[in-house]
Amino acid sequence: MLPLFCQRFTFIDLFAGIGGMRLGFEAVGGDCVFTSEWDTYCHKTYRANFKHDQHQLAGDITKVDAAQIPDHDVLLAGFPCQPFSIAGVSKKNSLGRPHGFECKTQGTLFFDVARILAAKRPRAFLLENVKNLMSHDKGRTFMVICETLEELGYQIYPKVVDSRPYVPQGRKRILIAGFRDGANFAWPGQADLSGAPQLRKILHPENGREKDPDKGRYLNSDGSVLDKFTLSDALWTYLQNYAEKHRAKGNGFGCSVVGPNDFARTLSARYHKDGSEILISRGKGQSPRKLTPRECARLMGYPDSFQIPVSDTRAYRQFGNSVVVPVIAHAATLMSEAL
């Protein structure tokens, strides 16, 4: 549990998703005074979990006048990563579509962050994106981002951070902290993984002793996971054959079956399709199962009090697109101390 700092500060939550960055900064005493998120399904989840907001939940940030945004101390933005992610670039290349800053619908949204920084001049910011942002277009995309932020008068501190010390998931993301007036700030070195959590921390124990936060949505009355999350024999056979075909070609594609003593690969927004990147073993000779949306929430560091008001498909997408809350909370602690 992170300590609350005595001096409170304000922040805005851009490209907010379902509020993961917000939760991290609230944990160290921050007050959210403005939110922007274009996805209406995310609005539903956000509103369910931040019911008492007095401020606006804005939609498309490109249509928001910076003058309408309240003054604030810290700007948070997990701007869209699809134009820069490995999967996003590969898909757009295959379709002959532009990516990076050439992607007009998503890639240029960084410049809306810059527009608001220029207009409001907050003391600090934290940006989050996929680690591939640093290497995209041979590093030119990241160079433009850094130069833009520095031209606005901010001292920046980029760092690729792995979620592994905080949750049982290998998930590397770039965090860019920035300070308007400079700060005594540094990212910590390599974390010790000897005490890193295992999947048992987030899995349903299935022994009937769990207090079910979702009232039977994912669990039977005896605490076992509903059968609908177990892969059909046909799908499991297909995934194994698909993985074997790619192994024979020397490719890295395939499914991943893990147990309570393991940690997971990166949870993606496509998890709802077949769950192949993180399948939970049900024992020898049995088809594995997908994580439930509640387990996905835990894998991303959300508390069980976090409500999931959308369909399972939407929930998988939302958590797969989210930040890891404890990672952001740790960054928030370091930044608040520097401020």
C-alpha positions in Angstrom: 0.0 0.0 0.0 1.6 3.3 -1.1 1.6 6.2 1.4 -0.6 9.2 0.7 1.5 12.4 0.6 0.3 15.3 2.6 0.5 17.8 -0.2 -2.2 17.1 -2.8 -1.9 17.9 -6.5 -4.1 18.0 -9.5 -3.8 16.0 -12.7 -5.7 15.4 -16.0 -6.3 12.0 -17.5 -5.9 12.0 -21.3 -6.6 8.9 -23.5 -7.8 7.6 -20.1 -9.1 4.2 -21.1 -10.7 2.7 -18.0 -8.6 4.9 -15.5 -5.5 2.8 -14.8 -3.2 5.8 -14.8 -5.6 7.7 -12.7 -5.7 5.0 -10.0 -1.9 5.1 -9.8 -1.8 8.9 -9.2 -4.7 8.9 -6.9 -2.8 6.5 -4.7 -0.2 9.2 -4.0 -2.7 12.1 -3.3 -3.6 13.3 -6.8 -7.0 14.8 -7.7 -8.2 14.2 -11.2 -9.8 17.4 -12.6 -10.4 16.5 -16.3 -10.8 13.2 -18.3 -10.7 12.5 -22.0 -11.5 9.2 -23.7 -13.1 8.6 -27.1 -14.3 5.0 -26.6 -17.9 4.9 -25.3 -17.5 1.4 -23.9 -14.6 2.7 -21.8 -16.8 5.6 -20.7 -19.2 3.0 -19.2 -16.4 1.3 -17.2 -14.8 4.6 -16.2 -18.1 6.1 -15.0 -18.9 2.9 -13.0 -15.7 3.2 -11.1 -15.4 7.0 -10.7 -19.0 7.7 -9.9 -18.5 10.9 -7.9 -16.6 12.9 -10.4 -17.7 16.5 -10.7 -15.7 17.2 -13.8 -16.4 16.5 -17.5 -15.7 13.2 -19.2 -14.8 14.5 -22.6 -14.7 12.5 -25.8 -12.4 13.1 -28.8 -9.4 15.1 -27.6 -8.9 16.6 -31.0 -12.1 18.5 -30.6 -11.3 19.8 -27.1 -10.2 23.4 -26.9 -7.2 23.6 -24.5 -8.9 26.6 -22.9 -11.7 24.3 -21.6 -9.2 22.2 -19.7 -8.6 23.3 -16.0 -5.2 24.2 -14.8 -3.4 21.2 -13.4 -0.1 20.1 -11.9 0.5 16.9 -13.9 -0.7 15.7 -17.3 -1.2 12.0 -17.8 -1.5 10.4 -21.3 -1.4 6.9 -22.5 -1.7 8.0 -26.1 -2.7 5.3 -28.6 0.0 2.7 -29.2 -1.3 0.9 -32.3 0.6 3.0 -34.8 3.9 2.1 -33.0 3.3 -1.4 -31.6 4.9 -4.4 -33.3 1.5 -6.0 -33.9 0.0 -2.7 -35.1 2.8 -2.0 -37.5 2.8 -5.6 -38.9 -1.0 -5.5 -39.5 -0.9 -2.1 -41.2 2.0 -3.1 -43.4 0.1 -6.2 -44.5 -2.9 -4.0 -45.4 -0.8 -1.4 -47.1 -1.9 1.2 -44.5 0.3 3.9 -42.9 1.6 3.7 -39.4 3.5 5.8 -36.9 3.0 9.6 -37.4 1.7 8.9 -40.9 -1.4 7.2 -39.4 -3.6 10.3 -39.3 -6.3 8.8 -37.0 -4.0 7.7 -34.2 -0.3 8.5 -34.8 -0.7 12.3 -34.7 -2.6 12.3 -31.4 0.7 12.8 -29.6 0.6 16.3 -31.0 -2.6 17.0 -29.1 -0.7 16.1 -25.9 1.9 18.7 -27.0 -0.8 21.2 -27.8 -2.2 20.9 -24.3 1.2 21.0 -22.7 2.0 24.2 -24.6 -1.3 25.9 -23.5 -1.5 24.8 -19.9 2.2 24.4 -18.9 1.7 21.8 -16.1 4.6 21.2 -13.7 5.1 17.7 -15.0 3.7 14.9 -17.2 3.8 11.2 -17.6 3.3 9.6 -21.0 3.0 5.8 -21.6 3.3 3.7 -24.8 4.7 0.5 -26.1 8.4 -0.1 -26.0 8.5 -0.3 -29.8 7.9 3.5 -29.8 11.7 3.9 -29.3 12.7 1.9 -32.4 9.8 2.7 -34.7 10.9 4.1 -38.0 14.6 3.6 -37.0 14.2 5.8 -34.0 12.9 8.8 -35.9 9.5 8.7 -34.3 10.9 8.8 -30.8 13.3 11.5 -31.7 10.5 13.7 -32.9 8.6 13.1 -29.6 11.6 13.9 -27.5 12.5 17.0 -29.5 8.9 18.3 -29.3 8.8 17.9 -25.5 12.2 19.5 -25.0 11.2 22.4 -27.2 8.2 23.0 -24.9 10.7 23.5 -22.1 10.5 20.1 -20.3 13.3 18.0 -19.0 12.4 14.4 -20.0 13.3 11.0 -18.5 12.3 8.1 -20.7 12.5 4.5 -19.4 11.3 1.1 -20.5 9.7 -0.5 -17.5 8.8 -4.1 -17.1 5.7 -5.0 -15.0 7.2 -8.3 -13.8 8.2 -7.0 -10.3 4.7 -5.8 -9.7 2.4 -8.4 -11.3 2.9 -12.0 -12.7 3.1 -10.7 -16.3 6.0 -9.8 -18.5 4.9 -6.5 -20.0 7.4 -3.9 -21.1 6.2 -0.3 -21.7 8.0 3.0 -22.1 7.3 5.7 -19.6 8.3 9.3 -20.3 8.4 11.5 -17.3 8.8 15.2 -17.9 9.4 18.2 -15.6 8.9 21.9 -16.5 11.3 23.4 -14.0 13.7 20.5 -13.7 13.7 18.0 -10.9 15.8 15.7 -8.8 14.5 12.7 -10.6 15.8 9.3 -11.7 14.3 6.0 -12.6 15.5 3.1 -10.5 17.8 0.5 -11.8 17.0 -3.1 -12.6 14.5 -4.6 -10.2 15.1 -7.7 -8.2 12.8 -10.5 -9.5 13.5 -13.0 -6.8 10.3 -12.0 -5.0 8.2 -11.3 -8.1 4.6 -12.5 -7.8 3.4 -15.7 -9.4 0.1 -16.4 -11.2 -1.4 -18.0 -8.1 -1.7 -14.4 -6.8 -4.3 -13.5 -9.4 -6.0 -16.9 -10.3 -9.3 -17.9 -8.8 -8.4 -20.6 -6.2 -11.5 -22.6 -7.3 -11.8 -24.1 -3.8 -14.9 -22.2 -2.7 -13.0 -19.9 -0.3 -12.8 -16.9 -2.5 -15.2 -14.0 -1.9 -16.7 -13.7 -5.3 -16.6 -10.0 -6.3 -18.7 -10.6 -9.4 -21.5 -12.6 -7.8 -21.5 -15.7 -10.1 -20.5 -14.0 -13.3 -17.4 -16.0 -13.7 -17.6 -18.7 -11.0 -19.9 -21.6 -10.1 -21.4 -21.8 -6.6 -18.5 -24.1 -5.5 -15.9 -21.5 -6.6 -14.8 -23.3 -9.8 -14.5 -21.3 -13.0 -17.5 -21.5 -15.3 -17.1 -24.1 -18.1 -17.4 -21.4 -20.8 -13.9 -20.3 -20.1 -12.4 -23.7 -20.9 -11.4 -24.1 -24.6 -13.3 -26.6 -26.6 -11.4 -29.7 -27.7 -11.6 -28.5 -31.3 -10.1 -25.1 -30.5 -7.4 -26.6 -28.3 -6.4 -29.0 -31.1 -6.3 -26.2 -33.6 -4.1 -24.0 -31.4 -1.7 -26.9 -30.8 -1.4 -27.7 -34.5 -1.0 -24.0 -35.3 1.8 -23.7 -32.8 3.5 -26.8 -34.1 3.4 -25.6 -37.6 5.1 -22.3 -36.7 7.7 -24.1 -34.5 8.6 -26.2 -37.5 9.2 -23.0 -39.5 11.3 -21.6 -36.7 8.7 -18.9 -35.9 7.9 -17.8 -32.3 4.1 -17.9 -32.7 2.0 -20.2 -30.7 0.0 -20.7 -27.5 1.3 -20.5 -24.0 0.0 -22.8 -21.2 0.9 -21.7 -17.7 0.2 -22.7 -14.1 0.0 -21.1 -10.7 3.8 -21.1 -10.2 4.5 -19.3 -13.5 4.1 -15.8 -14.9 2.2 -14.8 -18.0 3.1 -13.4 -21.3 1.8 -9.9 -22.2 -2.0 -9.7 -22.1 -3.2 -8.2 -25.4 -6.4 -6.5 -26.6 -7.0 -9.6 -28.8 -7.2 -11.9 -25.8 -11.0 -12.3 -26.3 -10.4 -14.2 -29.6 -8.9 -17.4 -28.3 -6.8 -16.5 -25.2 -3.8 -18.3 -26.8 -1.1 -16.1 -25.3 -2.1 -17.0 -21.7 -3.9 -20.3 -21.2 -4.3 -21.8 -17.7 -3.6 -25.5 -17.4 -6.5 -27.7 -16.2 -4.3 -30.8 -15.8 -2.9 -33.5 -18.0 -5.2 -34.6 -20.8 -7.6 -31.6 -20.3 -8.1 -28.6 -22.4 -6.8 -25.4 -20.7 -8.9 -22.4 -20.0 -8.8 -18.7 -20.6 -8.4 -16.2 -17.8 -11.6 -14.7 -16.6 -12.0 -10.9 -17.0 -11.6 -10.6 -13.2 -8.3 -12.5 -13.4 -7.3 -10.1 -16.3 -8.1 -7.2 -14.0 -5.9 -8.6 -11.3 -3.1 -9.3 -13.8 -3.1 -5.6 -14.6 -3.1 -4.6 -10.9 -6.7 -3.6 -10.5 -8.3 -4.2 -7.1 -11.3 -6.5 -6.8 -13.4 -3.5 -6.0 -13.0 -2.4 -9.6 -16.3 -2.9 -11.4 -16.6 -4.6 -14.8 -19.9 -3.4 -16.3 -19.2 -4.3 -19.9 -19.4 -7.6 -21.8 -16.6 -10.2 -21.5 -15.3 -9.3 -24.9 -15.2 -5.6 -24.1 -13.6 -6.3 -20.8 -10.8 -8.3 -22.3 -10.1 -5.5 -24.8 -10.1 -2.9 -22.1 -7.7 -4.7 -19.7 -5.5 -5.7 -22.6 -5.2 -2.0 -23.6 -4.7 -0.8 -20.0 -1.6 0.2 -18.1 -0.4 -1.9 -15.2 -1.7 0.1 -12.2 1.1 -0.7 -9.7 3.7 0.3 -12.3 2.0 3.7 -12.7 1.6 4.0 -8.9 5.4 3.5 -8.5 6.1 6.1 -11.1 3.7 8.5 -9.4 5.5 8.0 -6.1 8.8 8.9 -7.7 7.4 11.9 -9.5 5.6 13.2 -6.4 8.7 13.0 -4.4 10.7 14.8 -7.1 8.0 17.6 -7.2 
